[in-house]
Amino acid sequence: MELKIGAENMATVDLSIKKVPERLVAQLRRRAAAHHRSLQGELLSILEEVLRPKRATISEVRERLAKLGIRTTGQSTKMIREERDAR
């Protein structure tokens, strides 16, 4: 790997992937063409998408709260305090 300093003053690293099956390369080429990107641009976009922290939707948050049995803000505050005090 080679460490480079990019235009935005961010450190970058050159990576390489070896022995990629031709069918995956063909899929990547089609995807890159569809997005008007180079293969490298498409790979970087895929990595950024996969590694970006996922934000929960309102529905997902409601579902999590229901699973925990939380019905009021007072209950959630109590749970947070208990967890904090247990440290």
PDB file with one MODEL, atoms N, CA, C and O in Angstrom:
MODEL        1
ATOM      1  N   MET A   1       0.840  -1.175   0.000  1.00  0.00           N
ATOM      2  CA  MET A   1       0.000   0.000   0.000  1.00  0.00           C
ATOM      3  C   MET A   1       0.885   1.238   0.000  1.00  0.00           C
ATOM      4  O   MET A   1       1.943   1.272   0.629  1.00  0.00           O
ATOM      5  N   GLU A   2       0.428   2.240  -0.715  1.00  0.00           N
ATOM      6  CA  GLU A   2       1.176   3.484  -0.804  1.00  0.00           C
ATOM      7  C   GLU A   2       0.324   4.594  -0.207  1.00  0.00           C
ATOM      8  O   GLU A   2      -0.835   4.766  -0.583  1.00  0.00           O
ATOM      9  N   LEU A   3       0.898   5.339   0.717  1.00  0.00           N
ATOM     10  CA  LEU A   3       0.183   6.438   1.371  1.00  0.00           C
ATOM     11  C   LEU A   3       0.376   7.701   0.563  1.00  0.00           C
ATOM     12  O   LEU A   3       1.504   8.066   0.229  1.00  0.00           O
ATOM     13  N   LYS A   4      -0.743   8.385   0.240  1.00  0.00           N
ATOM     14  CA  LYS A   4      -0.686   9.632  -0.514  1.00  0.00           C
ATOM     15  C   LYS A   4      -1.470  10.692   0.230  1.00  0.00           C
ATOM     16  O   LYS A   4      -2.364  10.383   1.018  1.00  0.00           O
ATOM     17  N   ILE A   5      -1.132  11.935  -0.024  1.00  0.00           N
ATOM     18  CA  ILE A   5      -1.900  13.047   0.523  1.00  0.00           C
ATOM     19  C   ILE A   5      -2.709  13.625  -0.629  1.00  0.00           C
ATOM     20  O   ILE A   5      -2.152  14.079  -1.629  1.00  0.00           O
ATOM     21  N   GLY A   6      -4.045  13.601  -0.475  1.00  0.00           N
ATOM     22  CA  GLY A   6      -4.943  14.056  -1.525  1.00  0.00           C
ATOM     23  C   GLY A   6      -5.072  15.559  -1.579  1.00  0.00           C
ATOM     24  O   GLY A   6      -4.518  16.275  -0.745  1.00  0.00           O
ATOM     25  N   ALA A   7      -5.818  16.038  -2.582  1.00  0.00           N
ATOM     26  CA  ALA A   7      -6.024  17.463  -2.803  1.00  0.00           C
ATOM     27  C   ALA A   7      -6.727  18.124  -1.619  1.00  0.00           C
ATOM     28  O   ALA A   7      -6.498  19.303  -1.349  1.00  0.00           O
ATOM     29  N   GLU A   8      -7.564  17.395  -0.923  1.00  0.00           N
ATOM     30  CA  GLU A   8      -8.293  17.942   0.219  1.00  0.00           C
ATOM     31  C   GLU A   8      -7.497  17.781   1.512  1.00  0.00           C
ATOM     32  O   GLU A   8      -8.047  17.900   2.607  1.00  0.00           O
ATOM     33  N   ASN A   9      -6.203  17.510   1.378  1.00  0.00           N
ATOM     34  CA  ASN A   9      -5.323  17.331   2.530  1.00  0.00           C
ATOM     35  C   ASN A   9      -5.750  16.143   3.390  1.00  0.00           C
ATOM     36  O   ASN A   9      -5.582  16.158   4.609  1.00  0.00           O
ATOM     37  N   MET A  10      -6.295  15.130   2.754  1.00  0.00           N
ATOM     38  CA  MET A  10      -6.690  13.904   3.445  1.00  0.00           C
ATOM     39  C   MET A  10      -5.747  12.793   2.995  1.00  0.00           C
ATOM     40  O   MET A  10      -5.428  12.687   1.811  1.00  0.00           O
ATOM     41  N   ALA A  11      -5.310  11.983   3.918  1.00  0.00           N
ATOM     42  CA  ALA A  11      -4.457  10.859   3.563  1.00  0.00           C
ATOM     43  C   ALA A  11      -5.266   9.845   2.785  1.00  0.00           C
ATOM     44  O   ALA A  11      -6.400   9.540   3.155  1.00  0.00           O
ATOM     45  N   THR A  12      -4.709   9.326   1.725  1.00  0.00           N
ATOM     46  CA  THR A  12      -5.358   8.276   0.940  1.00  0.00           C
ATOM     47  C   THR A  12      -4.407   7.097   0.807  1.00  0.00           C
ATOM     48  O   THR A  12      -3.196   7.240   0.972  1.00  0.00           O
ATOM     49  N   VAL A  13      -4.959   5.954   0.513  1.00  0.00           N
ATOM     50  CA  VAL A  13      -4.175   4.730   0.365  1.00  0.00           C
ATOM     51  C   VAL A  13      -4.564   4.069  -0.939  1.00  0.00           C
ATOM     52  O   VAL A  13      -5.753   3.969  -1.242  1.00  0.00           O
ATOM     53  N   ASP A  14      -3.605   3.618  -1.715  1.00  0.00           N
ATOM     54  CA  ASP A  14      -3.876   2.853  -2.920  1.00  0.00           C
ATOM     55  C   ASP A  14      -4.087   1.404  -2.531  1.00  0.00           C
ATOM     56  O   ASP A  14      -3.239   0.812  -1.863  1.00  0.00           O
ATOM     57  N   LEU A  15      -5.192   0.833  -2.934  1.00  0.00           N
ATOM     58  CA  LEU A  15      -5.496  -0.577  -2.678  1.00  0.00           C
ATOM     59  C   LEU A  15      -5.585  -1.313  -4.003  1.00  0.00           C
ATOM     60  O   LEU A  15      -5.862  -0.702  -5.035  1.00  0.00           O
ATOM     61  N   SER A  16      -5.357  -2.599  -3.984  1.00  0.00           N
ATOM     62  CA  SER A  16      -5.581  -3.402  -5.185  1.00  0.00           C
ATOM     63  C   SER A  16      -6.290  -4.688  -4.789  1.00  0.00           C
ATOM     64  O   SER A  16      -6.090  -5.223  -3.699  1.00  0.00           O
ATOM     65  N   ILE A  17      -7.111  -5.160  -5.691  1.00  0.00           N
ATOM     66  CA  ILE A  17      -7.841  -6.415  -5.472  1.00  0.00           C
ATOM     67  C   ILE A  17      -7.380  -7.377  -6.548  1.00  0.00           C
ATOM     68  O   ILE A  17      -7.434  -7.062  -7.736  1.00  0.00           O
ATOM     69  N   LYS A  18      -6.933  -8.532  -6.141  1.00  0.00           N
ATOM     70  CA  LYS A  18      -6.404  -9.517  -7.091  1.00  0.00           C
ATOM     71  C   LYS A  18      -7.373 -10.680  -7.251  1.00  0.00           C
ATOM     72  O   LYS A  18      -8.164 -10.983  -6.359  1.00  0.00           O
ATOM     73  N   LYS A  19      -7.290 -11.311  -8.393  1.00  0.00           N
ATOM     74  CA  LYS A  19      -8.045 -12.529  -8.707  1.00  0.00           C
ATOM     75  C   LYS A  19      -9.561 -12.318  -8.583  1.00  0.00           C
ATOM     76  O   LYS A  19     -10.264 -13.135  -7.988  1.00  0.00           O
ATOM     77  N   VAL A  20     -10.051 -11.207  -9.155  1.00  0.00           N
ATOM     78  CA  VAL A  20     -11.479 -10.928  -9.156  1.00  0.00           C
ATOM     79  C   VAL A  20     -12.111 -11.722 -10.295  1.00  0.00           C
ATOM     80  O   VAL A  20     -11.651 -11.627 -11.433  1.00  0.00           O
ATOM     81  N   PRO A  21     -13.152 -12.500 -10.015  1.00  0.00           N
ATOM     82  CA  PRO A  21     -13.802 -13.274 -11.074  1.00  0.00           C
ATOM     83  C   PRO A  21     -14.328 -12.358 -12.183  1.00  0.00           C
ATOM     84  O   PRO A  21     -14.852 -11.277 -11.915  1.00  0.00           O
ATOM     85  N   GLU A  22     -14.180 -12.807 -13.422  1.00  0.00           N
ATOM     86  CA  GLU A  22     -14.576 -12.005 -14.579  1.00  0.00           C
ATOM     87  C   GLU A  22     -16.038 -11.585 -14.513  1.00  0.00           C
ATOM     88  O   GLU A  22     -16.382 -10.486 -14.948  1.00  0.00           O
ATOM     89  N   ARG A  23     -16.905 -12.442 -13.975  1.00  0.00           N
ATOM     90  CA  ARG A  23     -18.331 -12.078 -13.908  1.00  0.00           C
ATOM     91  C   ARG A  23     -18.545 -10.866 -13.005  1.00  0.00           C
ATOM     92  O   ARG A  23     -19.415 -10.038 -13.274  1.00  0.00           O
ATOM     93  N   LEU A  24     -17.745 -10.757 -11.919  1.00  0.00           N
ATOM     94  CA  LEU A  24     -17.857  -9.589 -11.041  1.00  0.00           C
ATOM     95  C   LEU A  24     -17.314  -8.341 -11.722  1.00  0.00           C
ATOM     96  O   LEU A  24     -17.867  -7.251 -11.572  1.00  0.00           O
ATOM     97  N   VAL A  25     -16.237  -8.504 -12.464  1.00  0.00           N
ATOM     98  CA  VAL A  25     -15.670  -7.370 -13.199  1.00  0.00           C
ATOM     99  C   VAL A  25     -16.688  -6.864 -14.218  1.00  0.00           C
ATOM    100  O   VAL A  25     -16.865  -5.656 -14.375  1.00  0.00           O
ATOM    101  N   ALA A  26     -17.349  -7.779 -14.901  1.00  0.00           N
ATOM    102  CA  ALA A  26     -18.358  -7.389 -15.898  1.00  0.00           C
ATOM    103  C   ALA A  26     -19.515  -6.645 -15.227  1.00  0.00           C
ATOM    104  O   ALA A  26     -19.994  -5.637 -15.746  1.00  0.00           O
ATOM    105  N   GLN A  27     -19.956  -7.143 -14.083  1.00  0.00           N
ATOM    106  CA  GLN A  27     -21.027  -6.461 -13.344  1.00  0.00           C
ATOM    107  C   GLN A  27     -20.583  -5.069 -12.908  1.00  0.00           C
ATOM    108  O   GLN A  27     -21.345  -4.106 -12.997  1.00  0.00           O
ATOM    109  N   LEU A  28     -19.348  -4.976 -12.439  1.00  0.00           N
ATOM    110  CA  LEU A  28     -18.821  -3.695 -11.994  1.00  0.00           C
ATOM    111  C   LEU A  28     -18.721  -2.715 -13.165  1.00  0.00           C
ATOM    112  O   LEU A  28     -19.052  -1.538 -13.025  1.00  0.00           O
ATOM    113  N   ARG A  29     -18.266  -3.206 -14.312  1.00  0.00           N
ATOM    114  CA  ARG A  29     -18.178  -2.342 -15.506  1.00  0.00           C
ATOM    115  C   ARG A  29     -19.551  -1.800 -15.892  1.00  0.00           C
ATOM    116  O   ARG A  29     -19.692  -0.618 -16.206  1.00  0.00           O
ATOM    117  N   ARG A  30     -20.569  -2.675 -15.868  1.00  0.00           N
ATOM    118  CA  ARG A  30     -21.928  -2.236 -16.220  1.00  0.00           C
ATOM    119  C   ARG A  30     -22.435  -1.200 -15.216  1.00  0.00           C
ATOM    120  O   ARG A  30     -23.029  -0.191 -15.595  1.00  0.00           O
ATOM    121  N   ARG A  31     -22.190  -1.467 -13.929  1.00  0.00           N
ATOM    122  CA  ARG A  31     -22.647  -0.543 -12.891  1.00  0.00           C
ATOM    123  C   ARG A  31     -21.925   0.806 -13.021  1.00  0.00           C
ATOM    124  O   ARG A  31     -22.550   1.859 -12.904  1.00  0.00           O
ATOM    125  N   ALA A  32     -20.621   0.770 -13.260  1.00  0.00           N
ATOM    126  CA  ALA A  32     -19.849   2.008 -13.429  1.00  0.00           C
ATOM    127  C   ALA A  32     -20.362   2.796 -14.631  1.00  0.00           C
ATOM    128  O   ALA A  32     -20.524   4.014 -14.550  1.00  0.00           O
ATOM    129  N   ALA A  33     -20.614   2.119 -15.728  1.00  0.00           N
ATOM    130  CA  ALA A  33     -21.121   2.794 -16.930  1.00  0.00           C
ATOM    131  C   ALA A  33     -22.489   3.423 -16.666  1.00  0.00           C
ATOM    132  O   ALA A  33     -22.763   4.537 -17.112  1.00  0.00           O
ATOM    133  N   ALA A  34     -23.340   2.708 -15.942  1.00  0.00           N
ATOM    134  CA  ALA A  34     -24.682   3.221 -15.633  1.00  0.00           C
ATOM    135  C   ALA A  34     -24.617   4.475 -14.773  1.00  0.00           C
ATOM    136  O   ALA A  34     -25.487   5.341 -14.868  1.00  0.00           O
ATOM    137  N   HIS A  35     -23.586   4.578 -13.931  1.00  0.00           N
ATOM    138  CA  HIS A  35     -23.429   5.742 -13.054  1.00  0.00           C
ATOM    139  C   HIS A  35     -22.439   6.767 -13.622  1.00  0.00           C
ATOM    140  O   HIS A  35     -22.103   7.747 -12.957  1.00  0.00           O
ATOM    141  N   HIS A  36     -21.975   6.532 -14.860  1.00  0.00           N
ATOM    142  CA  HIS A  36     -21.024   7.442 -15.521  1.00  0.00           C
ATOM    143  C   HIS A  36     -19.762   7.631 -14.682  1.00  0.00           C
ATOM    144  O   HIS A  36     -19.292   8.750 -14.477  1.00  0.00           O
ATOM    145  N   ARG A  37     -19.224   6.502 -14.203  1.00  0.00           N
ATOM    146  CA  ARG A  37     -18.009   6.519 -13.386  1.00  0.00           C
ATOM    147  C   ARG A  37     -16.977   5.568 -13.966  1.00  0.00           C
ATOM    148  O   ARG A  37     -17.291   4.693 -14.772  1.00  0.00           O
ATOM    149  N   SER A  38     -15.739   5.762 -13.536  1.00  0.00           N
ATOM    150  CA  SER A  38     -14.686   4.795 -13.841  1.00  0.00           C
ATOM    151  C   SER A  38     -14.870   3.601 -12.906  1.00  0.00           C
ATOM    152  O   SER A  38     -15.662   3.660 -11.965  1.00  0.00           O
ATOM    153  N   LEU A  39     -14.141   2.523 -13.167  1.00  0.00           N
ATOM    154  CA  LEU A  39     -14.193   1.370 -12.258  1.00  0.00           C
ATOM    155  C   LEU A  39     -13.738   1.792 -10.860  1.00  0.00           C
ATOM    156  O   LEU A  39     -14.347   1.411  -9.860  1.00  0.00           O
ATOM    157  N   GLN A  40     -12.670   2.576 -10.800  1.00  0.00           N
ATOM    158  CA  GLN A  40     -12.164   3.030  -9.504  1.00  0.00           C
ATOM    159  C   GLN A  40     -13.206   3.896  -8.803  1.00  0.00           C
ATOM    160  O   GLN A  40     -13.427   3.741  -7.602  1.00  0.00           O
ATOM    161  N   GLY A  41     -13.845   4.798  -9.531  1.00  0.00           N
ATOM    162  CA  GLY A  41     -14.876   5.654  -8.951  1.00  0.00           C
ATOM    163  C   GLY A  41     -16.050   4.849  -8.430  1.00  0.00           C
ATOM    164  O   GLY A  41     -16.608   5.151  -7.374  1.00  0.00           O
ATOM    165  N   GLU A  42     -16.421   3.821  -9.180  1.00  0.00           N
ATOM    166  CA  GLU A  42     -17.546   2.975  -8.765  1.00  0.00           C
ATOM    167  C   GLU A  42     -17.191   2.170  -7.519  1.00  0.00           C
ATOM    168  O   GLU A  42     -18.007   2.055  -6.603  1.00  0.00           O
ATOM    169  N   LEU A  43     -15.987   1.614  -7.476  1.00  0.00           N
ATOM    170  CA  LEU A  43     -15.553   0.864  -6.290  1.00  0.00           C
ATOM    171  C   LEU A  43     -15.524   1.761  -5.053  1.00  0.00           C
ATOM    172  O   LEU A  43     -15.957   1.350  -3.976  1.00  0.00           O
ATOM    173  N   LEU A  44     -15.019   2.975  -5.203  1.00  0.00           N
ATOM    174  CA  LEU A  44     -14.979   3.898  -4.079  1.00  0.00           C
ATOM    175  C   LEU A  44     -16.393   4.244  -3.614  1.00  0.00           C
ATOM    176  O   LEU A  44     -16.656   4.319  -2.414  1.00  0.00           O
ATOM    177  N   SER A  45     -17.293   4.454  -4.563  1.00  0.00           N
ATOM    178  CA  SER A  45     -18.690   4.752  -4.223  1.00  0.00           C
ATOM    179  C   SER A  45     -19.328   3.594  -3.455  1.00  0.00           C
ATOM    180  O   SER A  45     -20.052   3.811  -2.483  1.00  0.00           O
ATOM    181  N   ILE A  46     -19.057   2.368  -3.894  1.00  0.00           N
ATOM    182  CA  ILE A  46     -19.600   1.183  -3.215  1.00  0.00           C
ATOM    183  C   ILE A  46     -19.057   1.102  -1.788  1.00  0.00           C
ATOM    184  O   ILE A  46     -19.817   0.852  -0.852  1.00  0.00           O
ATOM    185  N   LEU A  47     -17.769   1.307  -1.618  1.00  0.00           N
ATOM    186  CA  LEU A  47     -17.171   1.263  -0.274  1.00  0.00           C
ATOM    187  C   LEU A  47     -17.774   2.331   0.629  1.00  0.00           C
ATOM    188  O   LEU A  47     -18.112   2.054   1.779  1.00  0.00           O
ATOM    189  N   GLU A  48     -17.909   3.549   0.113  1.00  0.00           N
ATOM    190  CA  GLU A  48     -18.491   4.625   0.914  1.00  0.00           C
ATOM    191  C   GLU A  48     -19.920   4.296   1.325  1.00  0.00           C
ATOM    192  O   GLU A  48     -20.315   4.549   2.463  1.00  0.00           O
ATOM    193  N   GLU A  49     -20.695   3.731   0.402  1.00  0.00           N
ATOM    194  CA  GLU A  49     -22.095   3.379   0.690  1.00  0.00           C
ATOM    195  C   GLU A  49     -22.193   2.295   1.762  1.00  0.00           C
ATOM    196  O   GLU A  49     -23.006   2.390   2.681  1.00  0.00           O
ATOM    197  N   VAL A  50     -21.368   1.282   1.635  1.00  0.00           N
ATOM    198  CA  VAL A  50     -21.415   0.155   2.561  1.00  0.00           C
ATOM    199  C   VAL A  50     -20.907   0.542   3.954  1.00  0.00           C
ATOM    200  O   VAL A  50     -21.424   0.057   4.960  1.00  0.00           O
ATOM    201  N   LEU A  51     -19.916   1.395   4.010  1.00  0.00           N
ATOM    202  CA  LEU A  51     -19.299   1.740   5.291  1.00  0.00           C
ATOM    203  C   LEU A  51     -19.923   2.954   5.972  1.00  0.00           C
ATOM    204  O   LEU A  51     -19.592   3.258   7.118  1.00  0.00           O
ATOM    205  N   ARG A  52     -20.818   3.646   5.282  1.00  0.00           N
ATOM    206  CA  ARG A  52     -21.496   4.809   5.875  1.00  0.00           C
ATOM    207  C   ARG A  52     -22.399   4.339   7.003  1.00  0.00           C
ATOM    208  O   ARG A  52     -23.135   3.365   6.844  1.00  0.00           O
ATOM    209  N   PRO A  53     -22.351   5.022   8.145  1.00  0.00           N
ATOM    210  CA  PRO A  53     -23.244   4.622   9.237  1.00  0.00           C
ATOM    211  C   PRO A  53     -24.707   4.711   8.788  1.00  0.00           C
ATOM    212  O   PRO A  53     -25.119   5.681   8.154  1.00  0.00           O
ATOM    213  N   LYS A  54     -25.465   3.693   9.129  1.00  0.00           N
ATOM    214  CA  LYS A  54     -26.868   3.650   8.731  1.00  0.00           C
ATOM    215  C   LYS A  54     -27.706   4.404   9.753  1.00  0.00           C
ATOM    216  O   LYS A  54     -27.581   4.190  10.958  1.00  0.00           O
ATOM    217  N   ARG A  55     -28.552   5.280   9.257  1.00  0.00           N
ATOM    218  CA  ARG A  55     -29.460   6.019  10.130  1.00  0.00           C
ATOM    219  C   ARG A  55     -30.783   5.279  10.187  1.00  0.00           C
ATOM    220  O   ARG A  55     -31.310   4.847   9.162  1.00  0.00           O
ATOM    221  N   ALA A  56     -31.310   5.137  11.376  1.00  0.00           N
ATOM    222  CA  ALA A  56     -32.589   4.443  11.556  1.00  0.00           C
ATOM    223  C   ALA A  56     -33.730   5.357  11.122  1.00  0.00           C
ATOM    224  O   ALA A  56     -33.684   6.571  11.318  1.00  0.00           O
ATOM    225  N   THR A  57     -34.754   4.746  10.528  1.00  0.00           N
ATOM    226  CA  THR A  57     -35.954   5.492  10.170  1.00  0.00           C
ATOM    227  C   THR A  57     -36.826   5.639  11.413  1.00  0.00           C
ATOM    228  O   THR A  57     -36.611   4.958  12.415  1.00  0.00           O
ATOM    229  N   ILE A  58     -37.801   6.526  11.340  1.00  0.00           N
ATOM    230  CA  ILE A  58     -38.742   6.714  12.453  1.00  0.00           C
ATOM    231  C   ILE A  58     -39.432   5.388  12.776  1.00  0.00           C
ATOM    232  O   ILE A  58     -39.605   5.039  13.943  1.00  0.00           O
ATOM    233  N   SER A  59     -39.819   4.663  11.747  1.00  0.00           N
ATOM    234  CA  SER A  59     -40.488   3.370  11.955  1.00  0.00           C
ATOM    235  C   SER A  59     -39.594   2.393  12.697  1.00  0.00           C
ATOM    236  O   SER A  59     -40.055   1.677  13.585  1.00  0.00           O
ATOM    237  N   GLU A  60     -38.306   2.360  12.334  1.00  0.00           N
ATOM    238  CA  GLU A  60     -37.369   1.456  13.004  1.00  0.00           C
ATOM    239  C   GLU A  60     -37.179   1.843  14.471  1.00  0.00           C
ATOM    240  O   GLU A  60     -37.099   0.976  15.342  1.00  0.00           O
ATOM    241  N   VAL A  61     -37.109   3.136  14.736  1.00  0.00           N
ATOM    242  CA  VAL A  61     -36.963   3.596  16.122  1.00  0.00           C
ATOM    243  C   VAL A  61     -38.196   3.215  16.932  1.00  0.00           C
ATOM    244  O   VAL A  61     -38.076   2.721  18.053  1.00  0.00           O
ATOM    245  N   ARG A  62     -39.378   3.443  16.369  1.00  0.00           N
ATOM    246  CA  ARG A  62     -40.618   3.065  17.070  1.00  0.00           C
ATOM    247  C   ARG A  62     -40.645   1.566  17.354  1.00  0.00           C
ATOM    248  O   ARG A  62     -41.042   1.134  18.436  1.00  0.00           O
ATOM    249  N   GLU A  63     -40.219   0.784  16.371  1.00  0.00           N
ATOM    250  CA  GLU A  63     -40.209  -0.675  16.538  1.00  0.00           C
ATOM    251  C   GLU A  63     -39.257  -1.087  17.655  1.00  0.00           C
ATOM    252  O   GLU A  63     -39.588  -1.950  18.468  1.00  0.00           O
ATOM    253  N   ARG A  64     -38.079  -0.474  17.698  1.00  0.00           N
ATOM    254  CA  ARG A  64     -37.114  -0.786  18.762  1.00  0.00           C
ATOM    255  C   ARG A  64     -37.664  -0.415  20.137  1.00  0.00           C
ATOM    256  O   ARG A  64     -37.529  -1.174  21.097  1.00  0.00           O
ATOM    257  N   LEU A  65     -38.284   0.755  20.219  1.00  0.00           N
ATOM    258  CA  LEU A  65     -38.870   1.188  21.488  1.00  0.00           C
ATOM    259  C   LEU A  65     -39.968   0.232  21.936  1.00  0.00           C
ATOM    260  O   LEU A  65     -40.067  -0.099  23.118  1.00  0.00           O
ATOM    261  N   ALA A  66     -40.798  -0.212  20.984  1.00  0.00           N
ATOM    262  CA  ALA A  66     -41.877  -1.150  21.318  1.00  0.00           C
ATOM    263  C   ALA A  66     -41.294  -2.463  21.839  1.00  0.00           C
ATOM    264  O   ALA A  66     -41.810  -3.030  22.802  1.00  0.00           O
ATOM    265  N   LYS A  67     -40.216  -2.951  21.206  1.00  0.00           N
ATOM    266  CA  LYS A  67     -39.591  -4.200  21.650  1.00  0.00           C
ATOM    267  C   LYS A  67     -39.031  -4.066  23.065  1.00  0.00           C
ATOM    268  O   LYS A  67     -39.043  -5.022  23.841  1.00  0.00           O
ATOM    269  N   LEU A  68     -38.538  -2.866  23.391  1.00  0.00           N
ATOM    270  CA  LEU A  68     -38.013  -2.628  24.733  1.00  0.00           C
ATOM    271  C   LEU A  68     -39.122  -2.362  25.741  1.00  0.00           C
ATOM    272  O   LEU A  68     -38.883  -2.346  26.949  1.00  0.00           O
ATOM    273  N   GLY A  69     -40.328  -2.155  25.243  1.00  0.00           N
ATOM    274  CA  GLY A  69     -41.459  -1.903  26.129  1.00  0.00           C
ATOM    275  C   GLY A  69     -41.517  -0.476  26.645  1.00  0.00           C
ATOM    276  O   GLY A  69     -42.185  -0.206  27.643  1.00  0.00           O
ATOM    277  N   ILE A  70     -40.828   0.436  25.982  1.00  0.00           N
ATOM    278  CA  ILE A  70     -40.819   1.835  26.423  1.00  0.00           C
ATOM    279  C   ILE A  70     -42.050   2.546  25.879  1.00  0.00           C
ATOM    280  O   ILE A  70     -42.319   2.518  24.678  1.00  0.00           O
ATOM    281  N   ARG A  71     -42.786   3.178  26.769  1.00  0.00           N
ATOM    282  CA  ARG A  71     -44.008   3.874  26.376  1.00  0.00           C
ATOM    283  C   ARG A  71     -43.933   5.385  26.614  1.00  0.00           C
ATOM    284  O   ARG A  71     -44.645   6.146  25.958  1.00  0.00           O
ATOM    285  N   THR A  72     -43.084   5.826  27.538  1.00  0.00           N
ATOM    286  CA  THR A  72     -42.998   7.259  27.852  1.00  0.00           C
ATOM    287  C   THR A  72     -41.545   7.692  27.888  1.00  0.00           C
ATOM    288  O   THR A  72     -40.642   6.863  28.001  1.00  0.00           O
ATOM    289  N   THR A  73     -41.324   8.994  27.794  1.00  0.00           N
ATOM    290  CA  THR A  73     -39.953   9.506  27.894  1.00  0.00           C
ATOM    291  C   THR A  73     -39.379   9.260  29.281  1.00  0.00           C
ATOM    292  O   THR A  73     -38.170   9.083  29.429  1.00  0.00           O
ATOM    293  N   GLY A  74     -40.239   9.248  30.305  1.00  0.00           N
ATOM    294  CA  GLY A  74     -39.770   8.977  31.664  1.00  0.00           C
ATOM    295  C   GLY A  74     -39.137   7.606  31.774  1.00  0.00           C
ATOM    296  O   GLY A  74     -38.133   7.433  32.464  1.00  0.00           O
ATOM    297  N   GLN A  75     -39.730   6.615  31.085  1.00  0.00           N
ATOM    298  CA  GLN A  75     -39.168   5.255  31.115  1.00  0.00           C
ATOM    299  C   GLN A  75     -37.800   5.224  30.451  1.00  0.00           C
ATOM    300  O   GLN A  75     -36.871   4.604  30.968  1.00  0.00           O
ATOM    301  N   SER A  76     -37.673   5.886  29.311  1.00  0.00           N
ATOM    302  CA  SER A  76     -36.385   5.871  28.614  1.00  0.00           C
ATOM    303  C   SER A  76     -35.328   6.603  29.428  1.00  0.00           C
ATOM    304  O   SER A  76     -34.177   6.170  29.485  1.00  0.00           O
ATOM    305  N   THR A  77     -35.710   7.713  30.059  1.00  0.00           N
ATOM    306  CA  THR A  77     -34.773   8.459  30.905  1.00  0.00           C
ATOM    307  C   THR A  77     -34.286   7.583  32.049  1.00  0.00           C
ATOM    308  O   THR A  77     -33.101   7.591  32.384  1.00  0.00           O
ATOM    309  N   LYS A  78     -35.195   6.832  32.644  1.00  0.00           N
ATOM    310  CA  LYS A  78     -34.831   5.944  33.755  1.00  0.00           C
ATOM    311  C   LYS A  78     -33.840   4.882  33.277  1.00  0.00           C
ATOM    312  O   LYS A  78     -32.860   4.595  33.965  1.00  0.00           O
ATOM    313  N   MET A  79     -34.091   4.293  32.091  1.00  0.00           N
ATOM    314  CA  MET A  79     -33.192   3.266  31.557  1.00  0.00           C
ATOM    315  C   MET A  79     -31.805   3.844  31.304  1.00  0.00           C
ATOM    316  O   MET A  79     -30.799   3.203  31.609  1.00  0.00           O
ATOM    317  N   ILE A  80     -31.747   5.050  30.749  1.00  0.00           N
ATOM    318  CA  ILE A  80     -30.453   5.676  30.461  1.00  0.00           C
ATOM    319  C   ILE A  80     -29.693   5.940  31.751  1.00  0.00           C
ATOM    320  O   ILE A  80     -28.494   5.673  31.836  1.00  0.00           O
ATOM    321  N   ARG A  81     -30.384   6.460  32.748  1.00  0.00           N
ATOM    322  CA  ARG A  81     -29.731   6.738  34.038  1.00  0.00           C
ATOM    323  C   ARG A  81     -29.223   5.459  34.694  1.00  0.00           C
ATOM    324  O   ARG A  81     -28.120   5.433  35.239  1.00  0.00           O
ATOM    325  N   GLU A  82     -30.029   4.397  34.641  1.00  0.00           N
ATOM    326  CA  GLU A  82     -29.613   3.125  35.242  1.00  0.00           C
ATOM    327  C   GLU A  82     -28.371   2.593  34.538  1.00  0.00           C
ATOM    328  O   GLU A  82     -27.440   2.117  35.186  1.00  0.00           O
ATOM    329  N   GLU A  83     -28.361   2.674  33.223  1.00  0.00           N
ATOM    330  CA  GLU A  83     -27.212   2.185  32.478  1.00  0.00           C
ATOM    331  C   GLU A  83     -25.974   3.018  32.790  1.00  0.00           C
ATOM    332  O   GLU A  83     -24.885   2.474  32.974  1.00  0.00           O
ATOM    333  N   ARG A  84     -26.142   4.344  32.850  1.00  0.00           N
ATOM    334  CA  ARG A  84     -25.030   5.228  33.157  1.00  0.00           C
ATOM    335  C   ARG A  84     -24.493   4.960  34.552  1.00  0.00           C
ATOM    336  O   ARG A  84     -23.280   4.880  34.742  1.00  0.00           O
ATOM    337  N   ASP A  85     -25.380   4.819  35.532  1.00  0.00           N
ATOM    338  CA  ASP A  85     -24.978   4.615  36.930  1.00  0.00           C
ATOM    339  C   ASP A  85     -24.333   3.244  37.149  1.00  0.00           C
ATOM    340  O   ASP A  85     -23.582   3.061  38.107  1.00  0.00           O
ATOM    341  N   ALA A  86     -24.615   2.297  36.281  1.00  0.00           N
ATOM    342  CA  ALA A  86     -24.056   0.962  36.425  1.00  0.00           C
ATOM    343  C   ALA A  86     -22.572   0.917  36.038  1.00  0.00           C
ATOM    344  O   ALA A  86     -21.877  -0.050  36.350  1.00  0.00           O
ATOM    345  N   ARG A  87     -22.097   1.945  35.372  1.00  0.00           N
ATOM    346  CA  ARG A  87     -20.684   1.969  34.920  1.00  0.00           C
ATOM    347  C   ARG A  87     -19.742   2.184  36.026  1.00  0.00           C
ATOM    348  O   ARG A  87     -18.532   2.229  35.806  1.00  0.00           O
TER     349      ARG A  87
ENDMDL
END
